[in-house]
Amino acid sequence: MNSPDAPAQPERRDFLTKAAAVGVGAAVTTVPLLAGLATVLDPLRRKAAAGGSVFVTTLSALPEDGVPRRFQIIADREDAWNKFPNVPVGAVYLRRMEGNKLQALNVTCPHAGCPIEFKPGMKAFLCPCHDSKFALDGSRSDPNSPSLRAMDALEAEVRAGGEVWVKFQNFEPGKAQKIPLA
Ligand code: FES
């Protein structure tokens, strides 16, 4: 039997060296693998946050005049490594018509993603990047508009106490159809 201070046998030393090498090798291989996996899974993780309903404002802040008003969407944003609570993730135009009818339009231009502006004098939306024009209801108002589709309409609902909630979602730019982004 070896005493605690006895020198290690050559075979035992050899075994420990090999075991250490295997351990280091496994760590070197596993860490990048996990990082890569997290990157691959990132869109899936963001998808969980996309398309959720977000509190935007109250009915009392929205006059019943059909004029679009711009609101930032504040929500949690998450990537593979970090979670950012309560940060701006986009913006919407909200219109309130008679009878509490609501319309929500994503501010992002479906052509190439610039922020669309509301022009009160024209009672229309205009994208300053390439001149896409949209009517008050978000439809394309000029057949020559480079945007292939209308502004992206979003679901809006009034919840208890007159809270306005919007199901916020971004869509692929440059397409004629609305294809949700993760
Ligand atoms: S990004 Fe709006 S017209 Fe091109």
Backbone and ligand atoms as CSV (ligand in chain L), in Angstrom:
chain,resi,resn,atom,element,x,y,z
A,1,MET,N,N,0.841,-1.189,0.000
A,1,MET,CA,C,0.000,0.000,0.000
A,1,MET,C,C,0.882,1.248,0.000
A,2,ASN,N,N,0.529,2.259,-0.842
A,2,ASN,CA,C,1.308,3.487,-0.903
A,2,ASN,C,C,0.984,4.405,0.262
A,3,SER,N,N,2.050,5.003,0.792
A,3,SER,CA,C,1.791,6.035,1.792
A,3,SER,C,C,1.397,7.311,1.057
A,4,PRO,N,N,0.703,8.282,1.721
A,4,PRO,CA,C,0.247,9.525,1.059
A,4,PRO,C,C,1.371,10.277,0.383
A,5,ASP,N,N,2.619,10.185,0.901
A,5,ASP,CA,C,3.712,10.958,0.322
A,5,ASP,C,C,4.511,10.180,-0.706
A,6,ALA,N,N,4.142,8.930,-0.944
A,6,ALA,CA,C,4.926,8.111,-1.858
A,6,ALA,C,C,4.808,8.659,-3.282
A,7,PRO,N,N,5.890,8.675,-4.093
A,7,PRO,CA,C,5.810,9.170,-5.477
A,7,PRO,C,C,4.886,8.300,-6.318
A,8,ALA,N,N,4.166,8.924,-7.277
A,8,ALA,CA,C,3.220,8.179,-8.107
A,8,ALA,C,C,3.948,7.212,-8.997
A,9,GLN,N,N,3.318,6.054,-9.237
A,9,GLN,CA,C,3.884,5.068,-10.139
A,9,GLN,C,C,3.861,5.633,-11.558
A,10,PRO,N,N,4.810,5.223,-12.449
A,10,PRO,CA,C,4.839,5.741,-13.830
A,10,PRO,C,C,3.524,5.524,-14.555
A,11,GLU,N,N,2.866,4.289,-14.390
A,11,GLU,CA,C,1.607,4.018,-15.106
A,11,GLU,C,C,0.526,4.982,-14.661
A,12,ARG,N,N,0.510,5.258,-13.332
A,12,ARG,CA,C,-0.518,6.130,-12.790
A,12,ARG,C,C,-0.324,7.555,-13.324
A,13,ARG,N,N,0.947,7.995,-13.393
A,13,ARG,CA,C,1.240,9.334,-13.897
A,13,ARG,C,C,0.781,9.457,-15.364
A,14,ASP,N,N,1.048,8.375,-16.127
A,14,ASP,CA,C,0.662,8.355,-17.531
A,14,ASP,C,C,-0.855,8.462,-17.675
A,15,PHE,N,N,-1.560,7.711,-16.806
A,15,PHE,CA,C,-3.028,7.739,-16.860
A,15,PHE,C,C,-3.558,9.139,-16.547
A,16,LEU,N,N,-2.991,9.768,-15.508
A,16,LEU,CA,C,-3.457,11.111,-15.118
A,16,LEU,C,C,-3.192,12.125,-16.227
A,17,THR,N,N,-2.048,12.015,-16.892
A,17,THR,CA,C,-1.723,12.928,-17.991
A,17,THR,C,C,-2.735,12.798,-19.120
A,18,LYS,N,N,-3.060,11.522,-19.470
A,18,LYS,CA,C,-4.024,11.297,-20.554
A,18,LYS,C,C,-5.412,11.799,-20.168
A,19,ALA,N,N,-5.799,11.547,-18.916
A,19,ALA,CA,C,-7.123,11.994,-18.459
A,19,ALA,C,C,-7.224,13.514,-18.516
A,20,ALA,N,N,-6.154,14.199,-18.103
A,20,ALA,CA,C,-6.157,15.663,-18.141
A,20,ALA,C,C,-6.262,16.156,-19.573
A,21,ALA,N,N,-5.544,15.484,-20.499
A,21,ALA,CA,C,-5.579,15.890,-21.911
A,21,ALA,C,C,-6.976,15.729,-22.477
A,22,VAL,N,N,-7.648,14.619,-22.117
A,22,VAL,CA,C,-9.015,14.390,-22.601
A,22,VAL,C,C,-9.943,15.472,-22.047
A,23,GLY,N,N,-9.768,15.819,-20.776
A,23,GLY,CA,C,-10.623,16.844,-20.155
A,23,GLY,C,C,-10.456,18.187,-20.832
A,24,VAL,N,N,-9.214,18.593,-21.080
A,24,VAL,CA,C,-8.956,19.877,-21.739
A,24,VAL,C,C,-9.526,19.857,-23.152
A,25,GLY,N,N,-9.339,18.745,-23.845
A,25,GLY,CA,C,-9.855,18.625,-25.215
A,25,GLY,C,C,-11.364,18.760,-25.241
A,26,ALA,N,N,-12.018,18.102,-24.281
A,26,ALA,CA,C,-13.489,18.165,-24.232
A,26,ALA,C,C,-13.953,19.587,-23.979
A,27,ALA,N,N,-13.258,20.299,-23.083
A,27,ALA,CA,C,-13.649,21.678,-22.770
A,27,ALA,C,C,-13.460,22.573,-23.987
A,28,VAL,N,N,-12.318,22.381,-24.698
A,28,VAL,CA,C,-12.026,23.214,-25.872
A,28,VAL,C,C,-13.078,22.986,-26.952
A,29,THR,N,N,-13.564,21.743,-27.080
A,29,THR,CA,C,-14.557,21.431,-28.105
A,29,THR,C,C,-15.952,21.884,-27.687
A,30,THR,N,N,-16.284,21.706,-26.407
A,30,THR,CA,C,-17.649,21.939,-25.956
A,30,THR,C,C,-18.017,23.412,-25.899
A,31,VAL,N,N,-17.075,24.269,-25.450
A,31,VAL,CA,C,-17.424,25.682,-25.282
A,31,VAL,C,C,-17.849,26.328,-26.606
A,32,PRO,N,N,-17.022,26.186,-27.706
A,32,PRO,CA,C,-17.499,26.772,-28.965
A,32,PRO,C,C,-18.781,26.123,-29.467
A,33,LEU,N,N,-18.928,24.814,-29.209
A,33,LEU,CA,C,-20.136,24.118,-29.646
A,33,LEU,C,C,-21.369,24.719,-28.988
A,34,LEU,N,N,-21.277,24.964,-27.685
A,34,LEU,CA,C,-22.410,25.555,-26.966
A,34,LEU,C,C,-22.692,26.969,-27.444
A,35,ALA,N,N,-21.604,27.740,-27.691
A,35,ALA,CA,C,-21.792,29.104,-28.186
A,35,ALA,C,C,-22.477,29.080,-29.546
A,36,GLY,N,N,-22.041,28.149,-30.408
A,36,GLY,CA,C,-22.651,28.026,-31.733
A,36,GLY,C,C,-24.104,27.618,-31.632
A,37,LEU,N,N,-24.391,26.707,-30.720
A,37,LEU,CA,C,-25.760,26.246,-30.521
A,37,LEU,C,C,-26.646,27.396,-30.069
A,38,ALA,N,N,-26.118,28.219,-29.168
A,38,ALA,CA,C,-26.888,29.374,-28.684
A,38,ALA,C,C,-27.189,30.325,-29.835
A,39,THR,N,N,-26.196,30.504,-30.748
A,39,THR,CA,C,-26.419,31.387,-31.893
A,39,THR,C,C,-27.495,30.814,-32.803
A,40,VAL,N,N,-27.413,29.497,-33.028
A,40,VAL,CA,C,-28.405,28.862,-33.892
A,40,VAL,C,C,-29.800,28.979,-33.278
A,41,LEU,N,N,-29.860,28.848,-31.965
A,41,LEU,CA,C,-31.161,28.895,-31.293
A,41,LEU,C,C,-31.664,30.315,-31.093
A,42,ASP,N,N,-30.789,31.310,-31.294
A,42,ASP,CA,C,-31.149,32.696,-31.018
A,42,ASP,C,C,-32.466,33.117,-31.674
A,43,PRO,N,N,-32.667,32.876,-33.011
A,43,PRO,CA,C,-33.929,33.291,-33.609
A,43,PRO,C,C,-35.128,32.646,-32.936
A,44,LEU,N,N,-34.949,31.390,-32.487
A,44,LEU,CA,C,-36.066,30.726,-31.816
A,44,LEU,C,C,-36.390,31.405,-30.508
A,45,ARG,N,N,-35.306,31.831,-29.809
A,45,ARG,CA,C,-35.535,32.487,-28.522
A,45,ARG,C,C,-36.229,33.817,-28.726
A,46,ARG,N,N,-35.803,34.575,-29.795
A,46,ARG,CA,C,-36.429,35.864,-30.037
A,46,ARG,C,C,-37.869,35.680,-30.497
A,47,LYS,N,N,-38.114,34.528,-31.194
A,47,LYS,CA,C,-39.450,34.277,-31.684
A,47,LYS,C,C,-40.448,34.231,-30.535
A,48,ALA,N,N,-39.976,33.712,-29.392
A,48,ALA,CA,C,-40.877,33.610,-28.249
A,48,ALA,C,C,-41.369,34.985,-27.819
A,49,ALA,N,N,-40.496,36.013,-28.012
A,49,ALA,CA,C,-40.890,37.353,-27.600
A,49,ALA,C,C,-41.643,38.079,-28.703
A,50,ALA,N,N,-41.451,37.651,-29.973
A,50,ALA,CA,C,-42.090,38.345,-31.083
A,50,ALA,C,C,-43.581,38.025,-31.123
A,51,GLY,N,N,-44.372,39.007,-31.575
A,51,GLY,CA,C,-45.787,38.748,-31.767
A,51,GLY,C,C,-46.608,38.749,-30.503
A,52,GLY,N,N,-46.018,39.144,-29.371
A,52,GLY,CA,C,-46.768,39.205,-28.132
A,52,GLY,C,C,-47.521,40.520,-28.019
A,53,SER,N,N,-48.604,40.530,-27.235
A,53,SER,CA,C,-49.354,41.767,-27.037
A,53,SER,C,C,-48.615,42.673,-26.065
A,54,VAL,N,N,-48.604,43.958,-26.387
A,54,VAL,CA,C,-47.870,44.941,-25.603
A,54,VAL,C,C,-48.813,46.087,-25.248
A,55,PHE,N,N,-48.769,46.525,-23.993
A,55,PHE,CA,C,-49.549,47.701,-23.609
A,55,PHE,C,C,-48.927,48.925,-24.257
A,56,VAL,N,N,-49.757,49.739,-24.950
A,56,VAL,CA,C,-49.209,50.884,-25.684
A,56,VAL,C,C,-49.639,52.214,-25.068
A,57,THR,N,N,-50.930,52.370,-24.812
A,57,THR,CA,C,-51.422,53.631,-24.268
A,57,THR,C,C,-52.826,53.402,-23.702
A,58,THR,N,N,-53.514,54.483,-23.396
A,58,THR,CA,C,-54.900,54.351,-22.935
A,58,THR,C,C,-55.819,55.066,-23.927
A,59,LEU,N,N,-57.079,54.696,-23.921
A,59,LEU,CA,C,-58.048,55.332,-24.815
A,59,LEU,C,C,-58.119,56.838,-24.573
A,60,SER,N,N,-57.941,57.245,-23.318
A,60,SER,CA,C,-58.032,58.679,-23.004
A,60,SER,C,C,-56.928,59.493,-23.688
A,61,ALA,N,N,-55.839,58.824,-24.100
A,61,ALA,CA,C,-54.749,59.521,-24.793
A,61,ALA,C,C,-54.941,59.500,-26.308
A,62,LEU,N,N,-56.041,58.920,-26.741
A,62,LEU,CA,C,-56.292,58.787,-28.184
A,62,LEU,C,C,-57.608,59.468,-28.536
A,63,PRO,N,N,-57.582,60.692,-29.040
A,63,PRO,CA,C,-58.837,61.344,-29.436
A,63,PRO,C,C,-59.558,60.538,-30.523
A,64,GLU,N,N,-60.896,60.641,-30.493
A,64,GLU,CA,C,-61.712,59.833,-31.412
A,64,GLU,C,C,-61.838,60.532,-32.773
A,65,ASP,N,N,-60.709,60.951,-33.357
A,65,ASP,CA,C,-60.780,61.776,-34.570
A,65,ASP,C,C,-60.173,61.100,-35.807
A,66,GLY,N,N,-59.734,59.872,-35.678
A,66,GLY,CA,C,-59.202,59.150,-36.845
A,66,GLY,C,C,-57.822,59.603,-37.286
A,67,VAL,N,N,-57.183,60.490,-36.521
A,67,VAL,CA,C,-55.848,60.975,-36.887
A,67,VAL,C,C,-54.801,60.003,-36.323
A,68,PRO,N,N,-53.866,59.548,-37.160
A,68,PRO,CA,C,-52.841,58.618,-36.661
A,68,PRO,C,C,-51.895,59.289,-35.671
A,69,ARG,N,N,-51.588,58.576,-34.618
A,69,ARG,CA,C,-50.603,59.055,-33.641
A,69,ARG,C,C,-49.563,57.962,-33.449
A,70,ARG,N,N,-48.311,58.425,-33.312
A,70,ARG,CA,C,-47.193,57.475,-33.271
A,70,ARG,C,C,-46.853,57.127,-31.823
A,71,PHE,N,N,-46.695,55.858,-31.543
A,71,PHE,CA,C,-46.304,55.395,-30.201
A,71,PHE,C,C,-45.143,54.419,-30.323
A,72,GLN,N,N,-44.206,54.556,-29.416
A,72,GLN,CA,C,-43.120,53.566,-29.348
A,72,GLN,C,C,-43.647,52.285,-28.708
A,73,ILE,N,N,-43.101,51.177,-29.140
A,73,ILE,CA,C,-43.413,49.898,-28.493
A,73,ILE,C,C,-42.262,49.573,-27.545
A,74,ILE,N,N,-42.586,49.470,-26.283
A,74,ILE,CA,C,-41.580,49.152,-25.267
A,74,ILE,C,C,-41.823,47.704,-24.801
A,75,ALA,N,N,-40.811,46.900,-24.936
A,75,ALA,CA,C,-40.965,45.487,-24.537
A,75,ALA,C,C,-39.598,44.936,-24.149
A,76,ASP,N,N,-39.607,43.712,-23.692
A,76,ASP,CA,C,-38.342,43.047,-23.358
A,76,ASP,C,C,-37.717,42.522,-24.646
A,77,ARG,N,N,-36.418,42.733,-24.776
A,77,ARG,CA,C,-35.700,42.183,-25.929
A,77,ARG,C,C,-34.659,41.213,-25.396
A,78,GLU,N,N,-34.542,40.095,-26.076
A,78,GLU,CA,C,-33.648,39.049,-25.571
A,78,GLU,C,C,-32.834,38.474,-26.720
A,79,ASP,N,N,-31.529,38.297,-26.505
A,79,ASP,CA,C,-30.753,37.541,-27.482
A,79,ASP,C,C,-30.155,36.337,-26.761
A,80,ALA,N,N,-29.182,35.704,-27.403
A,80,ALA,CA,C,-28.671,34.451,-26.838
A,80,ALA,C,C,-28.016,34.645,-25.481
A,81,TRP,N,N,-27.492,35.850,-25.250
A,81,TRP,CA,C,-26.714,36.035,-24.029
A,81,TRP,C,C,-27.320,37.021,-23.035
A,82,ASN,N,N,-28.151,37.932,-23.534
A,82,ASN,CA,C,-28.628,39.014,-22.656
A,82,ASN,C,C,-30.122,39.206,-22.783
A,83,LYS,N,N,-30.689,39.737,-21.704
A,83,LYS,CA,C,-32.093,40.131,-21.723
A,83,LYS,C,C,-32.142,41.612,-21.395
A,84,PHE,N,N,-32.819,42.391,-22.256
A,84,PHE,CA,C,-32.920,43.829,-22.040
A,84,PHE,C,C,-34.386,44.148,-21.731
A,85,PRO,N,N,-34.710,44.401,-20.480
A,85,PRO,CA,C,-36.107,44.664,-20.151
A,85,PRO,C,C,-36.507,46.091,-20.512
A,86,ASN,N,N,-37.738,46.233,-21.007
A,86,ASN,CA,C,-38.343,47.550,-21.268
A,86,ASN,C,C,-37.501,48.447,-22.162
A,87,VAL,N,N,-37.224,47.989,-23.362
A,87,VAL,CA,C,-36.474,48.802,-24.327
A,87,VAL,C,C,-37.351,49.013,-25.573
A,88,PRO,N,N,-37.102,50.094,-26.350
A,88,PRO,CA,C,-37.883,50.302,-27.578
A,88,PRO,C,C,-37.593,49.190,-28.587
A,89,VAL,N,N,-38.634,48.552,-29.104
A,89,VAL,CA,C,-38.451,47.476,-30.088
A,89,VAL,C,C,-39.139,47.814,-31.418
A,90,GLY,N,N,-39.779,48.973,-31.484
A,90,GLY,CA,C,-40.460,49.367,-32.713
A,90,GLY,C,C,-41.427,50.495,-32.415
A,91,ALA,N,N,-42.310,50.764,-33.373
A,91,ALA,CA,C,-43.292,51.833,-33.182
A,91,ALA,C,C,-44.528,51.546,-34.031
A,92,VAL,N,N,-45.649,52.116,-33.609
A,92,VAL,CA,C,-46.908,51.931,-34.347
A,92,VAL,C,C,-47.618,53.268,-34.496
A,93,TYR,N,N,-48.439,53.358,-35.546
A,93,TYR,CA,C,-49.405,54.445,-35.658
A,93,TYR,C,C,-50.743,53.898,-35.195
A,94,LEU,N,N,-51.345,54.587,-34.236
A,94,LEU,CA,C,-52.669,54.193,-33.751
A,94,LEU,C,C,-53.687,55.238,-34.187
A,95,ARG,N,N,-54.816,54.756,-34.702
A,95,ARG,CA,C,-55.924,55.642,-35.036
A,95,ARG,C,C,-57.147,55.163,-34.270
A,96,ARG,N,N,-57.862,56.123,-33.709
A,96,ARG,CA,C,-59.112,55.772,-33.037
A,96,ARG,C,C,-60.245,56.453,-33.789
A,97,MET,N,N,-61.148,55.642,-34.311
A,97,MET,CA,C,-62.298,56.171,-35.028
A,97,MET,C,C,-63.522,56.145,-34.107
A,98,GLU,N,N,-64.638,56.624,-34.643
A,98,GLU,CA,C,-65.879,56.628,-33.852
A,98,GLU,C,C,-66.218,55.224,-33.380
A,99,GLY,N,N,-66.782,55.161,-32.210
A,99,GLY,CA,C,-67.204,53.870,-31.669
A,99,GLY,C,C,-66.029,53.038,-31.167
A,100,ASN,N,N,-64.980,53.725,-30.771
A,100,ASN,CA,C,-63.784,53.040,-30.227
A,100,ASN,C,C,-63.138,52.069,-31.198
A,101,LYS,N,N,-63.410,52.249,-32.497
A,101,LYS,CA,C,-62.747,51.386,-33.485
A,101,LYS,C,C,-61.281,51.806,-33.580
A,102,LEU,N,N,-60.399,50.816,-33.466
A,102,LEU,CA,C,-58.960,51.110,-33.473
A,102,LEU,C,C,-58.278,50.531,-34.704
A,103,GLN,N,N,-57.270,51.246,-35.147
A,103,GLN,CA,C,-56.426,50.715,-36.214
A,103,GLN,C,C,-54.974,50.886,-35.788
A,104,ALA,N,N,-54.189,49.829,-35.944
A,104,ALA,CA,C,-52.759,49.897,-35.608
A,104,ALA,C,C,-51.947,49.517,-36.843
A,105,LEU,N,N,-50.972,50.357,-37.178
A,105,LEU,CA,C,-50.103,50.106,-38.330
A,105,LEU,C,C,-48.650,50.169,-37.884
A,106,ASN,N,N,-47.877,49.200,-38.317
A,106,ASN,CA,C,-46.446,49.220,-38.011
A,106,ASN,C,C,-45.802,50.399,-38.746
A,107,VAL,N,N,-44.958,51.135,-38.048
A,107,VAL,CA,C,-44.301,52.308,-38.624
A,107,VAL,C,C,-43.282,51.923,-39.702
A,108,THR,N,N,-42.748,50.720,-39.642
A,108,THR,CA,C,-41.678,50.305,-40.550
A,108,THR,C,C,-42.208,50.089,-41.972
A,109,CYS,N,N,-41.524,50.687,-42.926
A,109,CYS,CA,C,-41.949,50.584,-44.332
A,109,CYS,C,C,-41.730,49.165,-44.850
A,110,PRO,N,N,-42.757,48.584,-45.498
A,110,PRO,CA,C,-42.612,47.220,-46.017
A,110,PRO,C,C,-41.660,47.118,-47.201
A,111,HIS,N,N,-41.242,48.268,-47.752
A,111,HIS,CA,C,-40.321,48.207,-48.892
A,111,HIS,C,C,-38.933,47.787,-48.428
A,112,ALA,N,N,-38.307,48.631,-47.575
A,112,ALA,CA,C,-36.936,48.309,-47.147
A,112,ALA,C,C,-36.671,48.694,-45.698
A,113,GLY,N,N,-37.736,48.995,-44.959
A,113,GLY,CA,C,-37.560,49.134,-43.515
A,113,GLY,C,C,-37.349,50.531,-42.964
A,114,CYS,N,N,-37.498,51.571,-43.768
A,114,CYS,CA,C,-37.380,52.938,-43.224
A,114,CYS,C,C,-38.624,53.268,-42.388
A,115,PRO,N,N,-38.502,54.207,-41.463
A,115,PRO,CA,C,-39.693,54.615,-40.715
A,115,PRO,C,C,-40.595,55.515,-41.572
A,116,ILE,N,N,-41.849,55.141,-41.650
A,116,ILE,CA,C,-42.831,55.900,-42.440
A,116,ILE,C,C,-43.287,57.119,-41.633
A,117,GLU,N,N,-43.519,58.225,-42.336
A,117,GLU,CA,C,-43.961,59.455,-41.667
A,117,GLU,C,C,-45.422,59.727,-42.000
A,118,PHE,N,N,-46.145,60.275,-41.022
A,118,PHE,CA,C,-47.511,60.726,-41.282
A,118,PHE,C,C,-47.465,62.195,-41.649
A,119,LYS,N,N,-48.115,62.549,-42.756
A,119,LYS,CA,C,-48.157,63.934,-43.215
A,119,LYS,C,C,-49.571,64.479,-42.996
A,120,PRO,N,N,-49.781,65.243,-41.912
A,120,PRO,CA,C,-51.137,65.711,-41.610
A,120,PRO,C,C,-51.742,66.529,-42.749
A,121,GLY,N,N,-50.925,67.373,-43.418
A,121,GLY,CA,C,-51.448,68.213,-44.508
A,121,GLY,C,C,-51.987,67.387,-45.665
A,122,MET,N,N,-51.387,66.244,-45.907
A,122,MET,CA,C,-51.819,65.366,-47.013
A,122,MET,C,C,-52.816,64.314,-46.525
A,123,LYS,N,N,-52.978,64.217,-45.215
A,123,LYS,CA,C,-53.785,63.146,-44.620
A,123,LYS,C,C,-53.354,61.799,-45.219
A,124,ALA,N,N,-52.053,61.579,-45.204
A,124,ALA,CA,C,-51.512,60.358,-45.812
A,124,ALA,C,C,-50.172,60.034,-45.155
A,125,PHE,N,N,-49.711,58.814,-45.417
A,125,PHE,CA,C,-48.384,58.393,-44.946
A,125,PHE,C,C,-47.411,58.454,-46.124
A,126,LEU,N,N,-46.174,58.822,-45.814
A,126,LEU,CA,C,-45.145,58.903,-46.850
A,126,LEU,C,C,-43.852,58.322,-46.291
A,127,CYS,N,N,-43.209,57.496,-47.090
A,127,CYS,CA,C,-41.889,56.998,-46.677
A,127,CYS,C,C,-40.827,57.874,-47.323
A,128,PRO,N,N,-39.990,58.511,-46.529
A,128,PRO,CA,C,-39.019,59.452,-47.085
A,128,PRO,C,C,-37.886,58.788,-47.857
A,129,CYS,N,N,-37.706,57.489,-47.707
A,129,CYS,CA,C,-36.545,56.849,-48.355
A,129,CYS,C,C,-36.723,56.705,-49.863
A,130,HIS,N,N,-37.864,56.143,-50.301
A,130,HIS,CA,C,-38.046,55.934,-51.748
A,130,HIS,C,C,-39.455,56.320,-52.194
A,131,ASP,N,N,-40.108,57.156,-51.381
A,131,ASP,CA,C,-41.399,57.744,-51.785
A,131,ASP,C,C,-42.572,56.778,-51.880
A,132,SER,N,N,-42.605,55.766,-51.077
A,132,SER,CA,C,-43.840,54.971,-51.029
A,132,SER,C,C,-44.920,55.813,-50.366
A,133,LYS,N,N,-46.121,55.722,-50.936
A,133,LYS,CA,C,-47.228,56.525,-50.397
A,133,LYS,C,C,-48.354,55.589,-49.944
A,134,PHE,N,N,-48.934,55.939,-48.811
A,134,PHE,CA,C,-49.996,55.111,-48.233
A,134,PHE,C,C,-51.150,56.004,-47.775
A,135,ALA,N,N,-52.370,55.506,-47.945
A,135,ALA,CA,C,-53.552,56.229,-47.483
A,135,ALA,C,C,-53.668,56.102,-45.963
A,136,LEU,N,N,-54.644,56.816,-45.404
A,136,LEU,CA,C,-54.842,56.794,-43.947
A,136,LEU,C,C,-55.056,55.384,-43.407
A,137,ASP,N,N,-55.683,54.542,-44.198
A,137,ASP,CA,C,-55.933,53.173,-43.708
A,137,ASP,C,C,-54.729,52.250,-43.947
A,138,GLY,N,N,-53.630,52.815,-44.470
A,138,GLY,CA,C,-52.414,52.038,-44.662
A,138,GLY,C,C,-52.273,51.410,-46.039
A,139,SER,N,N,-53.321,51.530,-46.882
A,139,SER,CA,C,-53.244,50.915,-48.211
A,139,SER,C,C,-52.310,51.719,-49.118
A,140,ARG,N,N,-51.769,51.077,-50.142
A,140,ARG,CA,C,-50.908,51.781,-51.101
A,140,ARG,C,C,-51.772,52.772,-51.869
A,141,SER,N,N,-51.373,54.027,-51.900
A,141,SER,CA,C,-52.204,55.022,-52.560
A,141,SER,C,C,-51.622,55.453,-53.900
A,142,ASP,N,N,-50.457,54.905,-54.251
A,142,ASP,CA,C,-49.821,55.247,-55.523
A,142,ASP,C,C,-49.329,53.953,-56.156
A,143,PRO,N,N,-49.821,53.625,-57.350
A,143,PRO,CA,C,-49.404,52.359,-57.972
A,143,PRO,C,C,-47.907,52.289,-58.248
A,144,ASN,N,N,-47.247,53.460,-58.264
A,144,ASN,CA,C,-45.802,53.469,-58.509
A,144,ASN,C,C,-44.979,53.364,-57.221
A,145,SER,N,N,-45.645,53.252,-56.081
A,145,SER,CA,C,-44.909,53.114,-54.820
A,145,SER,C,C,-44.028,51.868,-54.865
A,146,PRO,N,N,-42.777,51.988,-54.459
A,146,PRO,CA,C,-41.918,50.794,-54.497
A,146,PRO,C,C,-42.324,49.712,-53.496
A,147,SER,N,N,-43.063,50.097,-52.466
A,147,SER,CA,C,-43.515,49.059,-51.529
A,147,SER,C,C,-44.517,48.150,-52.227
A,148,LEU,N,N,-44.299,46.853,-52.113
A,148,LEU,CA,C,-45.160,45.884,-52.806
A,148,LEU,C,C,-46.436,45.578,-52.043
A,149,ARG,N,N,-46.528,46.074,-50.813
A,149,ARG,CA,C,-47.746,45.799,-50.046
A,149,ARG,C,C,-48.124,47.033,-49.223
A,150,ALA,N,N,-49.302,46.974,-48.650
A,150,ALA,CA,C,-49.781,48.053,-47.777
A,150,ALA,C,C,-48.934,48.092,-46.504
A,151,MET,N,N,-49.112,49.144,-45.729
A,151,MET,CA,C,-48.464,49.170,-44.410
A,151,MET,C,C,-48.948,47.947,-43.616
A,152,ASP,N,N,-48.091,47.460,-42.735
A,152,ASP,CA,C,-48.417,46.239,-42.003
A,152,ASP,C,C,-49.385,46.533,-40.845
A,153,ALA,N,N,-50.619,46.057,-41.023
A,153,ALA,CA,C,-51.633,46.242,-39.980
A,153,ALA,C,C,-51.371,45.259,-38.845
A,154,LEU,N,N,-51.634,45.701,-37.623
A,154,LEU,CA,C,-51.438,44.880,-36.431
A,154,LEU,C,C,-52.748,44.788,-35.659
A,155,GLU,N,N,-52.881,43.738,-34.895
A,155,GLU,CA,C,-54.090,43.593,-34.067
A,155,GLU,C,C,-54.013,44.531,-32.871
A,156,ALA,N,N,-55.101,45.265,-32.638
A,156,ALA,CA,C,-55.167,46.139,-31.465
A,156,ALA,C,C,-56.456,45.827,-30.716
A,157,GLU,N,N,-56.416,45.884,-29.403
A,157,GLU,CA,C,-57.620,45.632,-28.614
A,157,GLU,C,C,-57.627,46.502,-27.364
A,158,VAL,N,N,-58.843,46.760,-26.881
A,158,VAL,CA,C,-58.998,47.527,-25.649
A,158,VAL,C,C,-59.260,46.550,-24.522
A,159,ARG,N,N,-58.449,46.664,-23.487
A,159,ARG,CA,C,-58.627,45.788,-22.323
A,159,ARG,C,C,-59.146,46.607,-21.150
A,160,ALA,N,N,-59.355,45.949,-20.060
A,160,ALA,CA,C,-59.968,46.545,-18.867
A,160,ALA,C,C,-59.420,47.937,-18.568
A,161,GLY,N,N,-60.330,48.844,-18.245
A,161,GLY,CA,C,-59.899,50.185,-17.862
A,161,GLY,C,C,-59.482,51.050,-19.037
A,162,GLY,N,N,-59.781,50.627,-20.279
A,162,GLY,CA,C,-59.460,51.445,-21.449
A,162,GLY,C,C,-58.014,51.366,-21.870
A,163,GLU,N,N,-57.348,50.271,-21.527
A,163,GLU,CA,C,-55.960,50.109,-21.978
A,163,GLU,C,C,-55.929,49.633,-23.432
A,164,VAL,N,N,-55.008,50.221,-24.219
A,164,VAL,CA,C,-54.868,49.814,-25.613
A,164,VAL,C,C,-53.643,48.900,-25.723
A,165,TRP,N,N,-53.881,47.682,-26.185
A,165,TRP,CA,C,-52.815,46.682,-26.346
A,165,TRP,C,C,-52.678,46.361,-27.824
A,166,VAL,N,N,-51.440,46.205,-28.269
A,166,VAL,CA,C,-51.167,45.891,-29.680
A,166,VAL,C,C,-50.335,44.622,-29.741
A,167,LYS,N,N,-50.740,43.732,-30.651
A,167,LYS,CA,C,-49.941,42.528,-30.892
A,167,LYS,C,C,-48.842,42.924,-31.869
A,168,PHE,N,N,-47.672,43.235,-31.313
A,168,PHE,CA,C,-46.608,43.805,-32.143
A,168,PHE,C,C,-45.845,42.729,-32.892
A,169,GLN,N,N,-45.601,43.023,-34.169
A,169,GLN,CA,C,-44.899,42.061,-35.019
A,169,GLN,C,C,-44.219,42.809,-36.156
A,170,ASN,N,N,-43.010,42.393,-36.509
A,170,ASN,CA,C,-42.363,42.898,-37.714
A,170,ASN,C,C,-42.473,41.850,-38.812
A,171,PHE,N,N,-42.414,42.328,-40.057
A,171,PHE,CA,C,-42.580,41.429,-41.202
A,171,PHE,C,C,-41.429,41.620,-42.185
A,172,GLU,N,N,-41.224,40.611,-43.015
A,172,GLU,CA,C,-40.120,40.674,-43.989
A,172,GLU,C,C,-40.335,41.835,-44.955
A,173,PRO,N,N,-39.310,42.664,-45.139
A,173,PRO,CA,C,-39.436,43.748,-46.120
A,173,PRO,C,C,-39.274,43.218,-47.547
A,174,GLY,N,N,-39.762,44.007,-48.503
A,174,GLY,CA,C,-39.530,43.702,-49.917
A,174,GLY,C,C,-40.390,42.593,-50.486
A,175,LYS,N,N,-41.381,42.132,-49.720
A,175,LYS,CA,C,-42.249,41.044,-50.196
A,175,LYS,C,C,-43.685,41.562,-50.353
A,176,ALA,N,N,-44.427,40.963,-51.266
A,176,ALA,CA,C,-45.828,41.362,-51.448
A,176,ALA,C,C,-46.699,40.805,-50.306
A,177,GLN,N,N,-46.275,39.687,-49.717
A,177,GLN,CA,C,-47.051,39.103,-48.605
A,177,GLN,C,C,-46.442,39.484,-47.269
A,178,LYS,N,N,-47.292,39.482,-46.244
A,178,LYS,CA,C,-46.810,39.723,-44.883
A,178,LYS,C,C,-46.248,38.404,-44.334
A,179,ILE,N,N,-44.943,38.352,-44.198
A,179,ILE,CA,C,-44.304,37.147,-43.640
A,179,ILE,C,C,-43.669,37.550,-42.315
A,180,PRO,N,N,-44.205,37.055,-41.193
A,180,PRO,CA,C,-43.682,37.463,-39.878
A,180,PRO,C,C,-42.206,37.143,-39.711
A,181,LEU,N,N,-41.498,38.095,-39.108
A,181,LEU,CA,C,-40.103,37.875,-38.737
A,181,LEU,C,C,-40.052,37.288,-37.339
A,182,ALA,N,N,-39.046,36.478,-37.086
A,182,ALA,CA,C,-38.913,35.897,-35.749
A,182,ALA,C,C,-38.617,36.986,-34.739
L,1,FES,S1,S,-38.003,51.982,-47.498
L,1,FES,FE1,FE,-39.883,52.986,-47.710
L,1,FES,S2,S,-40.042,53.343,-49.809
L,1,FES,FE2,FE,-38.194,52.288,-49.615
